[in-house]
Amino acid sequence: MAKAHVKMTVNGREIEALAEPRTLLIHFLREQLELTGPHIGCETGHCGACTVDLDGRSVKSCNMFVAQADGANVTTIEGIQGEGGGMHVLQEMFREHHGLQCGYCTPGMITRAYRLLQETPDPTEEEVRFGLAGNLCRCTGYQNIVKAVLAAAAQMNASKEAAE
């Protein structure tokens, strides 16, 4: 099968590569770019472990061909960083509030929460639960995940207000 030329920005880095057109974005990220943060879970788009940010929206990379991401700006969990390249406040709050158990869903949860907080900077608990509904935690850690996202939102908003 002929390979397709794809060009995209991944975590701020320009990428050009050849890939079979039917290659799923999750496999391209993990196998060709060696970005193993997004996890392969259900491979049907139901669990959200493979969630990445693509052009300002959360997508499940197991449901998208790499050719569909041609020209896109993709951010994986590896690209979500805080000031100076350290942990992002979401990552810190997940740790502080025990928002992870086995950790398998965590990259997808944080990536989705990252976009959610950009869409809704001061969410209610209900908005967080609804916003993360497409990402499953098999350890049933939802309460702590919600607490972590709310704490991150509060801290991000306080930082914003202090800067103004």
C-alpha positions in Angstrom: 0.0 0.0 0.0 1.3 3.5 -0.9 2.2 5.6 2.1 0.8 9.0 2.6 2.9 12.1 3.5 1.7 13.7 6.7 2.8 16.9 8.2 1.6 18.2 11.6 2.7 19.9 14.7 2.9 17.6 17.7 3.6 19.1 21.1 5.0 22.2 19.4 7.3 20.3 17.1 6.9 20.1 13.3 6.6 16.5 12.1 6.8 15.2 8.6 6.5 11.5 8.0 5.2 8.7 5.8 2.4 6.5 7.1 -0.1 4.1 5.6 -3.3 6.1 5.2 -5.2 3.6 7.3 -2.9 4.0 10.3 -4.7 5.3 13.3 -3.4 8.4 14.9 -2.9 6.6 18.2 -0.6 4.1 16.5 1.3 6.8 14.6 1.9 8.7 17.9 3.0 5.7 19.9 4.8 3.7 17.2 6.3 6.2 14.9 6.8 9.2 17.2 7.3 7.1 20.3 4.9 9.2 22.3 3.5 6.6 24.7 1.5 8.9 26.9 -1.8 8.4 25.1 -2.8 4.8 25.9 -4.6 2.3 23.8 -7.6 1.1 25.7 -10.8 -0.1 24.0 -9.8 0.9 20.4 -13.4 1.9 19.8 -13.5 5.4 21.2 -15.5 4.5 24.3 -12.8 4.7 27.0 -10.9 7.9 26.3 -7.5 6.6 27.2 -6.2 7.8 23.8 -7.5 11.3 24.1 -5.4 14.0 22.5 -6.0 17.7 21.8 -6.3 18.3 18.1 -6.7 21.9 16.8 -8.3 23.0 20.1 -10.7 20.1 20.6 -10.4 16.8 22.4 -10.4 13.8 20.1 -10.0 10.1 20.6 -7.0 9.2 18.6 -8.1 5.6 18.1 -11.0 6.8 16.0 -9.0 8.9 13.6 -6.7 8.1 10.8 -3.3 9.8 10.8 -4.1 11.3 7.4 -7.1 13.1 8.9 -4.7 14.9 11.2 -2.5 16.1 8.4 -1.8 19.8 8.9 -3.2 19.7 12.5 -1.8 20.9 15.8 -1.7 17.9 18.1 -1.0 18.0 21.8 -0.6 14.8 23.8 -0.1 14.5 27.6 3.7 14.9 26.9 3.0 18.4 25.6 1.0 19.6 28.6 3.5 21.3 30.8 3.6 24.0 33.4 5.8 27.0 33.6 9.5 26.2 32.9 8.6 22.8 31.6 7.6 21.3 34.9 4.3 19.7 35.8 1.2 21.5 34.7 -1.2 22.5 37.6 -3.6 19.7 36.4 -0.9 17.1 36.9 0.0 18.5 40.3 -3.6 18.5 41.4 -4.2 14.9 40.2 -1.2 13.9 42.3 -2.3 16.0 45.3 -5.9 14.9 45.3 -5.2 11.3 44.4 -6.9 11.7 41.0 -5.3 8.5 39.8 -5.3 4.9 40.9 -3.9 2.5 38.4 -3.0 5.5 36.1 -4.2 4.0 32.9 -6.9 6.6 32.2 -4.8 9.5 33.6 -3.2 10.8 30.4 -6.6 10.9 28.6 -8.3 12.4 31.7 -5.7 15.2 32.0 -5.6 15.9 28.3 -9.4 16.2 28.3 -9.5 18.2 31.5 -6.8 20.6 30.0 -9.2 21.4 27.1 -12.2 21.5 29.4 -10.6 24.2 31.5 -9.8 26.2 28.4 -13.4 26.0 27.3 -14.8 26.5 30.8 -12.2 28.2 33.1 -14.4 28.1 36.2 -16.5 24.9 36.0 -19.0 23.6 38.4 -18.7 20.0 39.6 -21.6 19.1 37.2 -19.7 20.7 34.3 -16.5 18.8 35.1 -18.4 15.5 35.4 -20.2 16.2 32.1 -17.0 17.4 30.4 -15.1 14.2 31.4 -18.0 11.9 30.6 -16.3 10.4 27.5 -13.3 9.3 29.6 -13.7 6.2 31.7 -11.8 5.3 34.9 -12.1 1.6 35.5 -10.9 2.1 39.1 -13.9 4.3 39.8 -11.7 7.2 40.9 -14.1 9.8 39.6 -14.7 11.7 42.8 -11.0 12.4 43.2 -10.6 13.2 39.5 -13.3 15.8 39.8 -11.8 17.2 42.9 -8.4 17.5 41.1 -9.9 19.3 38.1 -11.8 21.7 40.4 -8.7 22.4 42.4 -6.7 23.0 39.3 -9.3 25.4 38.0 -9.3 27.3 41.3 -5.5 27.5 41.3 -5.3 28.6 37.6 -8.0 31.3 38.2 -6.2 32.6 41.3 -2.9 32.8 39.4 -4.7 34.7 36.6 -6.2 37.1 39.0 -2.9 37.7 40.8 -1.2 38.4 37.4 -3.9 41.1 36.6 
